[in-house]
Amino acid sequence: MGSLTTHFEAMEADLENALRRSLQVTASEGAAPIVHGAHGAGGGASEYVDEAADAAVDAAVTNAAQSISDERSADAFESAVLLCEAHERSLRETPLSSEVPALLRSAFDADFMHLGQRPKVVRNVSCAQPCDEGRGYHLYDDELVALALKPGRVCEGGACSSETCARVIFPAFATPSEARAFRAELEEVMTPPLHHFELAKCAFRSMRATLMFVRLIERLRRAVAYEYGLPLKVVSPVQAFAACFVSAPEPAQDVAQDDAAQEGVVGGAQGVAVPAGVEGGLHADESSFAEYHYSGVVYLTSQGVDFEGGMFYFDDPVTPHGHSDGAGDGVQRVRSPLPPSTGAAVIFSSGWESMHQVSPLVSGTRLAVPVFFTTRPEAECDADPSPGDAALAEELWSSILQPKGGGDVVRFMRNWHWLLTVC
């Protein structure tokens, strides 16, 4: 039997070619978009193609190719999931199919290609770091605002772009059906108090939910590398989880005073009922954790539909780099709102240029997936192994699909790139 990935590639090419032929035939039967006749000196025969009709054919093929890409991605991903689930039911008498890594790569490639055809909103900002080296960590609210900043990035131990800082909003990062399906899977496996539902926990509860989790993280990772001009191999996730918050009429104990509880930036009570009026504190992700170089959030619920309140805000000084004297008094700041919407996502550089917070949750349930990425020098990545798909399948199985301990998941996160990407 031939390779499933080869089958998907051939199917995509055949469908696109057949569609182009069909559209061209249809166009030729219309108001003469393709005309044969006598033109030019001497009545010689010539042929020309109506440019508008040809453009219409190209547009139709492009739209169809997007649809094919989406279907190919879904089919390849579902095939990989089914092979993994079948292997689990078989009591693992034989190795996991070597088709799984190839199918996942095919799905992830198609996902990112399709994302590139969807709208996005980019806002460039000036990178910022503390004026005094070693300062600026674990600061929140007024202390963070008062910190003296200068241009540039710290990016401890990493390979960030020191000149490229930005916020990129994807209104349709995940399709509505994909977002609903992942939310449904999470609701099946998340039980209180497991509201801070890490990928590491998911790996011990649901293979399908774990693979859906990995799929969204990989799409974010590729978006980060592309938007910030980084080699993909230097970008790796270091933390990812689902953060679910439910409003409550009565105050709950031990509710965090920063939006680490809202977006998982620092420790605190998560997923427990959050009293109305509790606001997440202002923070910057790299200030909270030095290894956080780029951040992303995927939303699985919508403000105004599933919950009220819970607005995400970027909080910026009016001046490009804040205040050079370290005094926050009198410095004007502006908050830029980002209303959470199912399937939407935002990525941003994690430095002090991206201070943010979440407004109080008033009612309903707010579910988001925050992901934090680190970078490492490119030279360190060149030593990563490039095993064949059979070895990759075995490593995927033992590290993330059926781990025996937390160390296995840590190993998966560390080896993320070469496990999920052709090196």
LINLINZI-V760980 format. One line per field, one symbol per residue. ss: DSSP state (a for helix, b for strand, c for the rest). phi: phi as a letter, one per 30 degrees, with the letter a starting at -180 (. if undefined). burial: # if it has 16 or more other C-alpha atoms within 10 Angstrom, else .. A space follows every 10 residues. Layout:
ss=???
phi=???
burial=???
This chain:
ss=cccaaaaaaa aaaaaaaaaa aaaaaaaacc cccbbbbbcc aaacbbbbbc aaaaaaaaaa aaaaaaaaaa aaaaaaaaaa aaaaaaaaac ccccccccaa aaaaaaaaaa aaaaaccccc bbbbbccbbb cccccccccc aaaaacccbb bccccccccc ccccbbbbbb cccccaaaaa aaaaaaaaac cccccbbbaa aaccccaaaa aaaaaaaaaa aaaaaaaccc caaabbbbbb bbbbbbbbcc ccccccccca aaaccccccc ccbbbccccc ccbcaaaacc cccbbbbbbc ccbcccbbbc cbbbbbbccc cccccccccc ccbbbbbbcc ccccbbbbbc caaacbbbcc bbbbbbbbbb bbbbbccaaa acccccccaa aaaaaaaaaa accccaaaaa aaaacaaaaa ccc
phi=.ddddddddd dddddddddd ddddddddcc dhdcbcacbi diiddbbbcd dddddddddd dddddddded dddddddddd dddddddddd ihdbdeedde eddddddddd edddddccda bcbdbdebbd dceicjchcb hdddddddbb djbdheicbd ddccbabbcc dbdcdedddd ddddddddcd becdddcded dedcbadddd ddeedddddd eddddddcic deddcbdcaa acccbbdbdc dcdiddcbde ddbidbdldb iddcdejdcd ddabddddbd ddcbbabccc bcdiccabii ddbdbbddde bibdcicddi ddbbccdbdd bejdabbadd dddcdaabde dcaibcbbbd bbccbbeedd dddddbdddd dddddeddcb dbdcaddddd ddddcedddc bdd
burial=...##..#.. .#...#..## ..##..##.. ..##...... .......... ..##..#... #..###.### ########## #.###.##.. .....##### ########## #####....# ....###### #....##### #..####### #####..### ...####### ####...### .##.##..## ...####### ########## ########## #####.##.# .######### ########.. ....###### ######.### ########## ########.# ########## ###...#### #######... ###..#.#.. .......#.# ########## ########## ########## ######.#.. #.......## ########## ###....### .##.###### #..
